[in-house]
Amino acid sequence: MSEDEEKVKLRRLEPAIQKFTKIVIPTDLERLRKHQINIEKLHILIYICCAFHLH
């Protein structure tokens, strides 16, 4: 495959790559942030429950 053919293939992929970096990655990061918040809430709840049962 020639260098020009490779460049054409890369140019065809560029819109998909741009969409991935502009939409998919931020969406996944937001989902991970929400999971982190839920995990932190669960840790607090477990701590409160354990403290309540010890007294």
CHARMM-style PDB file with segment names, atoms N, HN, CA, C and O in Angstrom:
ATOM      1  N   MET     1       0.858  -1.172   0.000  1.00  0.00      PROA
ATOM      2  CA  MET     1       0.000   0.000   0.000  1.00  0.00      PROA
ATOM      3  C   MET     1       0.905   1.237   0.000  1.00  0.00      PROA
ATOM      4  O   MET     1       1.885   1.315   0.741  1.00  0.00      PROA
ATOM      5  N   SER     2       0.550   2.182  -0.842  1.00  0.00      PROA
ATOM      6  HN  SER     2      -0.246   2.118  -1.444  1.00  0.00      PROA
ATOM      7  CA  SER     2       1.374   3.379  -0.946  1.00  0.00      PROA
ATOM      8  C   SER     2       1.077   4.341   0.204  1.00  0.00      PROA
ATOM      9  O   SER     2       0.068   4.225   0.899  1.00  0.00      PROA
ATOM     10  N   GLU     3       1.971   5.270   0.372  1.00  0.00      PROA
ATOM     11  HN  GLU     3       2.791   5.364  -0.193  1.00  0.00      PROA
ATOM     12  CA  GLU     3       1.815   6.269   1.438  1.00  0.00      PROA
ATOM     13  C   GLU     3       0.570   7.126   1.208  1.00  0.00      PROA
ATOM     14  O   GLU     3      -0.112   7.500   2.161  1.00  0.00      PROA
ATOM     15  N   ASP     4       0.275   7.436  -0.056  1.00  0.00      PROA
ATOM     16  HN  ASP     4       0.830   7.132  -0.831  1.00  0.00      PROA
ATOM     17  CA  ASP     4      -0.919   8.232  -0.376  1.00  0.00      PROA
ATOM     18  C   ASP     4      -2.199   7.472  -0.022  1.00  0.00      PROA
ATOM     19  O   ASP     4      -3.156   8.060   0.482  1.00  0.00      PROA
ATOM     20  N   GLU     5      -2.210   6.171  -0.285  1.00  0.00      PROA
ATOM     21  HN  GLU     5      -1.433   5.693  -0.694  1.00  0.00      PROA
ATOM     22  CA  GLU     5      -3.390   5.359   0.056  1.00  0.00      PROA
ATOM     23  C   GLU     5      -3.594   5.319   1.568  1.00  0.00      PROA
ATOM     24  O   GLU     5      -4.729   5.356   2.043  1.00  0.00      PROA
ATOM     25  N   GLU     6      -2.502   5.245   2.322  1.00  0.00      PROA
ATOM     26  HN  GLU     6      -1.580   5.215   1.936  1.00  0.00      PROA
ATOM     27  CA  GLU     6      -2.604   5.255   3.777  1.00  0.00      PROA
ATOM     28  C   GLU     6      -3.152   6.588   4.282  1.00  0.00      PROA
ATOM     29  O   GLU     6      -3.956   6.623   5.214  1.00  0.00      PROA
ATOM     30  N   LYS     7      -2.713   7.681   3.662  1.00  0.00      PROA
ATOM     31  HN  LYS     7      -2.061   7.653   2.905  1.00  0.00      PROA
ATOM     32  CA  LYS     7      -3.199   9.005   4.061  1.00  0.00      PROA
ATOM     33  C   LYS     7      -4.699   9.138   3.804  1.00  0.00      PROA
ATOM     34  O   LYS     7      -5.427   9.724   4.605  1.00  0.00      PROA
ATOM     35  N   VAL     8      -5.154   8.581   2.668  1.00  0.00      PROA
ATOM     36  HN  VAL     8      -4.563   8.105   2.017  1.00  0.00      PROA
ATOM     37  CA  VAL     8      -6.578   8.628   2.337  1.00  0.00      PROA
ATOM     38  C   VAL     8      -7.375   7.847   3.371  1.00  0.00      PROA
ATOM     39  O   VAL     8      -8.427   8.308   3.814  1.00  0.00      PROA
ATOM     40  N   LYS     9      -6.893   6.678   3.758  1.00  0.00      PROA
ATOM     41  HN  LYS     9      -6.039   6.304   3.398  1.00  0.00      PROA
ATOM     42  CA  LYS     9      -7.587   5.879   4.769  1.00  0.00      PROA
ATOM     43  C   LYS     9      -7.652   6.619   6.101  1.00  0.00      PROA
ATOM     44  O   LYS     9      -8.678   6.603   6.783  1.00  0.00      PROA
ATOM     45  N   LEU    10      -6.545   7.269   6.464  1.00  0.00      PROA
ATOM     46  HN  LEU    10      -5.713   7.283   5.910  1.00  0.00      PROA
ATOM     47  CA  LEU    10      -6.537   8.026   7.718  1.00  0.00      PROA
ATOM     48  C   LEU    10      -7.509   9.200   7.659  1.00  0.00      PROA
ATOM     49  O   LEU    10      -8.187   9.499   8.642  1.00  0.00      PROA
ATOM     50  N   ARG    11      -7.577   9.860   6.515  1.00  0.00      PROA
ATOM     51  HN  ARG    11      -7.026   9.617   5.716  1.00  0.00      PROA
ATOM     52  CA  ARG    11      -8.520  10.987   6.379  1.00  0.00      PROA
ATOM     53  C   ARG    11      -9.966  10.508   6.502  1.00  0.00      PROA
ATOM     54  O   ARG    11     -10.821  11.220   7.028  1.00  0.00      PROA
ATOM     55  N   ARG    12     -10.226   9.307   6.016  1.00  0.00      PROA
ATOM     56  HN  ARG    12      -9.531   8.729   5.589  1.00  0.00      PROA
ATOM     57  CA  ARG    12     -11.584   8.759   6.134  1.00  0.00      PROA
ATOM     58  C   ARG    12     -11.933   8.447   7.585  1.00  0.00      PROA
ATOM     59  O   ARG    12     -13.094   8.534   7.984  1.00  0.00      PROA
ATOM     60  N   LEU    13     -10.931   8.088   8.362  1.00  0.00      PROA
ATOM     61  HN  LEU    13      -9.988   8.017   8.037  1.00  0.00      PROA
ATOM     62  CA  LEU    13     -11.164   7.773   9.774  1.00  0.00      PROA
ATOM     63  C   LEU    13     -11.264   9.019  10.645  1.00  0.00      PROA
ATOM     64  O   LEU    13     -11.787   8.953  11.757  1.00  0.00      PROA
ATOM     65  N   GLU    14     -10.776  10.140  10.161  1.00  0.00      PROA
ATOM     66  HN  GLU    14     -10.351  10.194   9.257  1.00  0.00      PROA
ATOM     67  CA  GLU    14     -10.712  11.345  10.979  1.00  0.00      PROA
ATOM     68  C   GLU    14     -12.052  11.765  11.582  1.00  0.00      PROA
ATOM     69  O   GLU    14     -12.080  12.086  12.770  1.00  0.00      PROA
ATOM     70  N   PRO    15     -13.171  11.783  10.841  1.00  0.00      PROA
ATOM     71  CA  PRO    15     -14.453  12.162  11.473  1.00  0.00      PROA
ATOM     72  C   PRO    15     -14.842  11.242  12.629  1.00  0.00      PROA
ATOM     73  O   PRO    15     -15.350  11.705  13.651  1.00  0.00      PROA
ATOM     74  N   ALA    16     -14.607   9.955  12.468  1.00  0.00      PROA
ATOM     75  HN  ALA    16     -14.195   9.579  11.638  1.00  0.00      PROA
ATOM     76  CA  ALA    16     -14.947   9.011  13.540  1.00  0.00      PROA
ATOM     77  C   ALA    16     -14.065   9.245  14.758  1.00  0.00      PROA
ATOM     78  O   ALA    16     -14.536   9.176  15.893  1.00  0.00      PROA
ATOM     79  N   ILE    17     -12.805   9.519  14.526  1.00  0.00      PROA
ATOM     80  HN  ILE    17     -12.422   9.576  13.604  1.00  0.00      PROA
ATOM     81  CA  ILE    17     -11.879   9.782  15.638  1.00  0.00      PROA
ATOM     82  C   ILE    17     -12.267  11.068  16.353  1.00  0.00      PROA
ATOM     83  O   ILE    17     -12.250  11.127  17.582  1.00  0.00      PROA
ATOM     84  N   GLN    18     -12.614  12.093  15.591  1.00  0.00      PROA
ATOM     85  HN  GLN    18     -12.628  12.045  14.593  1.00  0.00      PROA
ATOM     86  CA  GLN    18     -13.031  13.363  16.203  1.00  0.00      PROA
ATOM     87  C   GLN    18     -14.299  13.180  17.026  1.00  0.00      PROA
ATOM     88  O   GLN    18     -14.403  13.712  18.131  1.00  0.00      PROA
ATOM     89  N   LYS    19     -15.260  12.437  16.500  1.00  0.00      PROA
ATOM     90  HN  LYS    19     -15.176  12.004  15.602  1.00  0.00      PROA
ATOM     91  CA  LYS    19     -16.494  12.174  17.247  1.00  0.00      PROA
ATOM     92  C   LYS    19     -16.173  11.426  18.538  1.00  0.00      PROA
ATOM     93  O   LYS    19     -16.725  11.731  19.595  1.00  0.00      PROA
ATOM     94  N   PHE    20     -15.284  10.453  18.444  1.00  0.00      PROA
ATOM     95  HN  PHE    20     -14.836  10.205  17.585  1.00  0.00      PROA
ATOM     96  CA  PHE    20     -14.900   9.677  19.612  1.00  0.00      PROA
ATOM     97  C   PHE    20     -14.304  10.572  20.687  1.00  0.00      PROA
ATOM     98  O   PHE    20     -14.665  10.466  21.859  1.00  0.00      PROA
ATOM     99  N   THR    21     -13.392  11.454  20.291  1.00  0.00      PROA
ATOM    100  HN  THR    21     -13.099  11.540  19.339  1.00  0.00      PROA
ATOM    101  CA  THR    21     -12.721  12.302  21.284  1.00  0.00      PROA
ATOM    102  C   THR    21     -13.621  13.408  21.820  1.00  0.00      PROA
ATOM    103  O   THR    21     -13.427  13.871  22.944  1.00  0.00      PROA
ATOM    104  N   LYS    22     -14.598  13.835  21.036  1.00  0.00      PROA
ATOM    105  HN  LYS    22     -14.756  13.459  20.123  1.00  0.00      PROA
ATOM    106  CA  LYS    22     -15.474  14.929  21.479  1.00  0.00      PROA
ATOM    107  C   LYS    22     -16.712  14.446  22.218  1.00  0.00      PROA
ATOM    108  O   LYS    22     -17.269  15.180  23.034  1.00  0.00      PROA
ATOM    109  N   ILE    23     -17.151  13.222  21.944  1.00  0.00      PROA
ATOM    110  HN  ILE    23     -16.699  12.626  21.281  1.00  0.00      PROA
ATOM    111  CA  ILE    23     -18.413  12.743  22.525  1.00  0.00      PROA
ATOM    112  C   ILE    23     -18.198  11.543  23.437  1.00  0.00      PROA
ATOM    113  O   ILE    23     -18.596  11.574  24.602  1.00  0.00      PROA
ATOM    114  N   VAL    24     -17.587  10.508  22.932  1.00  0.00      PROA
ATOM    115  HN  VAL    24     -17.264  10.484  21.986  1.00  0.00      PROA
ATOM    116  CA  VAL    24     -17.497   9.245  23.669  1.00  0.00      PROA
ATOM    117  C   VAL    24     -16.626   9.386  24.915  1.00  0.00      PROA
ATOM    118  O   VAL    24     -17.031   8.969  26.000  1.00  0.00      PROA
ATOM    119  N   ILE    25     -15.460   9.957  24.773  1.00  0.00      PROA
ATOM    120  HN  ILE    25     -15.131  10.296  23.892  1.00  0.00      PROA
ATOM    121  CA  ILE    25     -14.559  10.070  25.929  1.00  0.00      PROA
ATOM    122  C   ILE    25     -15.173  10.937  27.030  1.00  0.00      PROA
ATOM    123  O   ILE    25     -15.180  10.513  28.185  1.00  0.00      PROA
ATOM    124  N   PRO    26     -15.693  12.141  26.723  1.00  0.00      PROA
ATOM    125  CA  PRO    26     -16.322  12.922  27.806  1.00  0.00      PROA
ATOM    126  C   PRO    26     -17.508  12.201  28.448  1.00  0.00      PROA
ATOM    127  O   PRO    26     -17.709  12.304  29.658  1.00  0.00      PROA
ATOM    128  N   THR    27     -18.290  11.479  27.658  1.00  0.00      PROA
ATOM    129  HN  THR    27     -18.128  11.395  26.675  1.00  0.00      PROA
ATOM    130  CA  THR    27     -19.424  10.732  28.201  1.00  0.00      PROA
ATOM    131  C   THR    27     -18.944   9.661  29.173  1.00  0.00      PROA
ATOM    132  O   THR    27     -19.508   9.500  30.255  1.00  0.00      PROA
ATOM    133  N   ASP    28     -17.905   8.933  28.784  1.00  0.00      PROA
ATOM    134  HN  ASP    28     -17.447   9.065  27.905  1.00  0.00      PROA
ATOM    135  CA  ASP    28     -17.363   7.897  29.670  1.00  0.00      PROA
ATOM    136  C   ASP    28     -16.765   8.511  30.930  1.00  0.00      PROA
ATOM    137  O   ASP    28     -16.913   7.955  32.019  1.00  0.00      PROA
ATOM    138  N   LEU    29     -16.098   9.642  30.795  1.00  0.00      PROA
ATOM    139  HN  LEU    29     -15.979  10.094  29.911  1.00  0.00      PROA
ATOM    140  CA  LEU    29     -15.530  10.298  31.977  1.00  0.00      PROA
ATOM    141  C   LEU    29     -16.622  10.746  32.937  1.00  0.00      PROA
ATOM    142  O   LEU    29     -16.463  10.645  34.154  1.00  0.00      PROA
ATOM    143  N   GLU    30     -17.720  11.235  32.398  1.00  0.00      PROA
ATOM    144  HN  GLU    30     -17.848  11.317  31.410  1.00  0.00      PROA
ATOM    145  CA  GLU    30     -18.843  11.640  33.241  1.00  0.00      PROA
ATOM    146  C   GLU    30     -19.444  10.429  33.958  1.00  0.00      PROA
ATOM    147  O   GLU    30     -19.783  10.506  35.139  1.00  0.00      PROA
ATOM    148  N   ARG    31     -19.571   9.331  33.252  1.00  0.00      PROA
ATOM    149  HN  ARG    31     -19.296   9.268  32.293  1.00  0.00      PROA
ATOM    150  CA  ARG    31     -20.095   8.104  33.861  1.00  0.00      PROA
ATOM    151  C   ARG    31     -19.176   7.634  34.992  1.00  0.00      PROA
ATOM    152  O   ARG    31     -19.654   7.225  36.050  1.00  0.00      PROA
ATOM    153  N   LEU    32     -17.875   7.692  34.775  1.00  0.00      PROA
ATOM    154  HN  LEU    32     -17.486   8.024  33.915  1.00  0.00      PROA
ATOM    155  CA  LEU    32     -16.923   7.308  35.816  1.00  0.00      PROA
ATOM    156  C   LEU    32     -16.994   8.241  37.017  1.00  0.00      PROA
ATOM    157  O   LEU    32     -16.856   7.806  38.160  1.00  0.00      PROA
ATOM    158  N   ARG    33     -17.211   9.533  36.750  1.00  0.00      PROA
ATOM    159  HN  ARG    33     -17.323   9.886  35.821  1.00  0.00      PROA
ATOM    160  CA  ARG    33     -17.340  10.499  37.849  1.00  0.00      PROA
ATOM    161  C   ARG    33     -18.563  10.167  38.703  1.00  0.00      PROA
ATOM    162  O   ARG    33     -18.502  10.236  39.930  1.00  0.00      PROA
ATOM    163  N   LYS    34     -19.665   9.810  38.060  1.00  0.00      PROA
ATOM    164  HN  LYS    34     -19.715   9.754  37.063  1.00  0.00      PROA
ATOM    165  CA  LYS    34     -20.873   9.439  38.796  1.00  0.00      PROA
ATOM    166  C   LYS    34     -20.657   8.171  39.604  1.00  0.00      PROA
ATOM    167  O   LYS    34     -21.134   8.065  40.733  1.00  0.00      PROA
ATOM    168  N   HSD    35     -19.942   7.209  39.036  1.00  0.00      PROA
ATOM    169  HN  HSD    35     -19.554   7.294  38.119  1.00  0.00      PROA
ATOM    170  CA  HSD    35     -19.631   5.990  39.789  1.00  0.00      PROA
ATOM    171  C   HSD    35     -18.786   6.322  41.018  1.00  0.00      PROA
ATOM    172  O   HSD    35     -19.012   5.783  42.101  1.00  0.00      PROA
ATOM    173  N   GLN    36     -17.814   7.211  40.838  1.00  0.00      PROA
ATOM    174  HN  GLN    36     -17.630   7.648  39.958  1.00  0.00      PROA
ATOM    175  CA  GLN    36     -16.961   7.595  41.955  1.00  0.00      PROA
ATOM    176  C   GLN    36     -17.784   8.241  43.068  1.00  0.00      PROA
ATOM    177  O   GLN    36     -17.572   7.949  44.245  1.00  0.00      PROA
ATOM    178  N   ILE    37     -18.709   9.106  42.708  1.00  0.00      PROA
ATOM    179  HN  ILE    37     -18.881   9.344  41.752  1.00  0.00      PROA
ATOM    180  CA  ILE    37     -19.573   9.757  43.701  1.00  0.00      PROA
ATOM    181  C   ILE    37     -20.411   8.706  44.428  1.00  0.00      PROA
ATOM    182  O   ILE    37     -20.550   8.766  45.650  1.00  0.00      PROA
ATOM    183  N   ASN    38     -20.969   7.749  43.692  1.00  0.00      PROA
ATOM    184  HN  ASN    38     -20.856   7.701  42.700  1.00  0.00      PROA
ATOM    185  CA  ASN    38     -21.783   6.707  44.318  1.00  0.00      PROA
ATOM    186  C   ASN    38     -20.953   5.833  45.253  1.00  0.00      PROA
ATOM    187  O   ASN    38     -21.427   5.440  46.319  1.00  0.00      PROA
ATOM    188  N   ILE    39     -19.731   5.529  44.865  1.00  0.00      PROA
ATOM    189  HN  ILE    39     -19.346   5.848  43.999  1.00  0.00      PROA
ATOM    190  CA  ILE    39     -18.847   4.740  45.726  1.00  0.00      PROA
ATOM    191  C   ILE    39     -18.548   5.509  47.010  1.00  0.00      PROA
ATOM    192  O   ILE    39     -18.564   4.935  48.099  1.00  0.00      PROA
ATOM    193  N   GLU    40     -18.279   6.794  46.883  1.00  0.00      PROA
ATOM    194  HN  GLU    40     -18.266   7.260  45.998  1.00  0.00      PROA
ATOM    195  CA  GLU    40     -18.017   7.612  48.079  1.00  0.00      PROA
ATOM    196  C   GLU    40     -19.236   7.665  48.994  1.00  0.00      PROA
ATOM    197  O   GLU    40     -19.096   7.604  50.215  1.00  0.00      PROA
ATOM    198  N   LYS    41     -20.418   7.777  48.418  1.00  0.00      PROA
ATOM    199  HN  LYS    41     -20.531   7.827  47.426  1.00  0.00      PROA
ATOM    200  CA  LYS    41     -21.647   7.774  49.217  1.00  0.00      PROA
ATOM    201  C   LYS    41     -21.810   6.436  49.939  1.00  0.00      PROA
ATOM    202  O   LYS    41     -22.198   6.400  51.107  1.00  0.00      PROA
ATOM    203  N   LEU    42     -21.515   5.349  49.246  1.00  0.00      PROA
ATOM    204  HN  LEU    42     -21.200   5.379  48.297  1.00  0.00      PROA
ATOM    205  CA  LEU    42     -21.621   4.030  49.851  1.00  0.00      PROA
ATOM    206  C   LEU    42     -20.639   3.891  51.015  1.00  0.00      PROA
ATOM    207  O   LEU    42     -20.989   3.334  52.056  1.00  0.00      PROA
ATOM    208  N   HSD    43     -19.429   4.386  50.850  1.00  0.00      PROA
ATOM    209  HN  HSD    43     -19.145   4.839  50.005  1.00  0.00      PROA
ATOM    210  CA  HSD    43     -18.451   4.325  51.933  1.00  0.00      PROA
ATOM    211  C   HSD    43     -18.944   5.089  53.160  1.00  0.00      PROA
ATOM    212  O   HSD    43     -18.785   4.626  54.290  1.00  0.00      PROA
ATOM    213  N   ILE    44     -19.533   6.245  52.937  1.00  0.00      PROA
ATOM    214  HN  ILE    44     -19.662   6.621  52.019  1.00  0.00      PROA
ATOM    215  CA  ILE    44     -20.078   7.034  54.053  1.00  0.00      PROA
ATOM    216  C   ILE    44     -21.210   6.266  54.731  1.00  0.00      PROA
ATOM    217  O   ILE    44     -21.280   6.205  55.959  1.00  0.00      PROA
ATOM    218  N   LEU    45     -22.087   5.685  53.930  1.00  0.00      PROA
ATOM    219  HN  LEU    45     -22.031   5.735  52.933  1.00  0.00      PROA
ATOM    220  CA  LEU    45     -23.220   4.929  54.478  1.00  0.00      PROA
ATOM    221  C   LEU    45     -22.727   3.732  55.294  1.00  0.00      PROA
ATOM    222  O   LEU    45     -23.247   3.466  56.377  1.00  0.00      PROA
ATOM    223  N   ILE    46     -21.740   3.020  54.785  1.00  0.00      PROA
ATOM    224  HN  ILE    46     -21.318   3.236  53.904  1.00  0.00      PROA
ATOM    225  CA  ILE    46     -21.182   1.875  55.519  1.00  0.00      PROA
ATOM    226  C   ILE    46     -20.567   2.345  56.827  1.00  0.00      PROA
ATOM    227  O   ILE    46     -20.752   1.708  57.864  1.00  0.00      PROA
ATOM    228  N   TYR    47     -19.840   3.450  56.789  1.00  0.00      PROA
ATOM    229  HN  TYR    47     -19.689   3.967  55.947  1.00  0.00      PROA
ATOM    230  CA  TYR    47     -19.219   3.984  58.002  1.00  0.00      PROA
ATOM    231  C   TYR    47     -20.282   4.340  59.042  1.00  0.00      PROA
ATOM    232  O   TYR    47     -20.134   4.018  60.221  1.00  0.00      PROA
ATOM    233  N   ILE    48     -21.353   5.005  58.601  1.00  0.00      PROA
ATOM    234  HN  ILE    48     -21.473   5.266  57.644  1.00  0.00      PROA
ATOM    235  CA  ILE    48     -22.427   5.402  59.515  1.00  0.00      PROA
ATOM    236  C   ILE    48     -23.108   4.160  60.102  1.00  0.00      PROA
ATOM    237  O   ILE    48     -23.373   4.102  61.303  1.00  0.00      PROA
ATOM    238  N   CYS    49     -23.386   3.183  59.261  1.00  0.00      PROA
ATOM    239  HN  CYS    49     -23.171   3.230  58.286  1.00  0.00      PROA
ATOM    240  CA  CYS    49     -24.041   1.956  59.746  1.00  0.00      PROA
ATOM    241  C   CYS    49     -23.168   1.225  60.754  1.00  0.00      PROA
ATOM    242  O   CYS    49     -23.659   0.739  61.773  1.00  0.00      PROA
ATOM    243  N   CYS    50     -21.876   1.147  60.468  1.00  0.00      PROA
ATOM    244  HN  CYS    50     -21.477   1.541  59.640  1.00  0.00      PROA
ATOM    245  CA  CYS    50     -20.968   0.457  61.389  1.00  0.00      PROA
ATOM    246  C   CYS    50     -20.875   1.216  62.703  1.00  0.00      PROA
ATOM    247  O   CYS    50     -20.865   0.603  63.771  1.00  0.00      PROA
ATOM    248  N   ALA    51     -20.809   2.516  62.644  1.00  0.00      PROA
ATOM    249  HN  ALA    51     -20.817   3.014  61.777  1.00  0.00      PROA
ATOM    250  CA  ALA    51     -20.721   3.334  63.863  1.00  0.00      PROA
ATOM    251  C   ALA    51     -21.995   3.201  64.673  1.00  0.00      PROA
ATOM    252  O   ALA    51     -21.936   3.140  65.901  1.00  0.00      PROA
ATOM    253  N   PHE    52     -23.150   3.156  64.014  1.00  0.00      PROA
ATOM    254  HN  PHE    52     -23.198   3.206  63.017  1.00  0.00      PROA
ATOM    255  CA  PHE    52     -24.418   3.029  64.705  1.00  0.00      PROA
ATOM    256  C   PHE    52     -24.530   1.699  65.425  1.00  0.00      PROA
ATOM    257  O   PHE    52     -25.018   1.636  66.554  1.00  0.00      PROA
ATOM    258  N   HSD    53     -24.076   0.631  64.772  1.00  0.00      PROA
ATOM    259  HN  HSD    53     -23.679   0.681  63.856  1.00  0.00      PROA
ATOM    260  CA  HSD    53     -24.183  -0.705  65.374  1.00  0.00      PROA
ATOM    261  C   HSD    53     -23.192  -0.918  66.493  1.00  0.00      PROA
ATOM    262  O   HSD    53     -23.408  -1.777  67.348  1.00  0.00      PROA
ATOM    263  N   LEU    54     -22.113  -0.162  66.511  1.00  0.00      PROA
ATOM    264  HN  LEU    54     -21.938   0.535  65.816  1.00  0.00      PROA
ATOM    265  CA  LEU    54     -21.131  -0.319  67.588  1.00  0.00      PROA
ATOM    266  C   LEU    54     -21.563   0.343  68.888  1.00  0.00      PROA
ATOM    267  O   LEU    54     -21.075  -0.017  69.959  1.00  0.00      PROA
ATOM    268  N   HSD    55     -22.466   1.301  68.804  1.00  0.00      PROA
ATOM    269  HN  HSD    55     -22.863   1.594  67.933  1.00  0.00      PROA
ATOM    270  CA  HSD    55     -22.878   2.018  70.022  1.00  0.00      PROA
ATOM    271  C   HSD    55     -24.116   1.426  70.624  1.00  0.00      PROA
ATOM    272  OT1 HSD    55     -24.595   1.908  71.650  1.00  0.00      PROA
TER     273      HSD     55
END
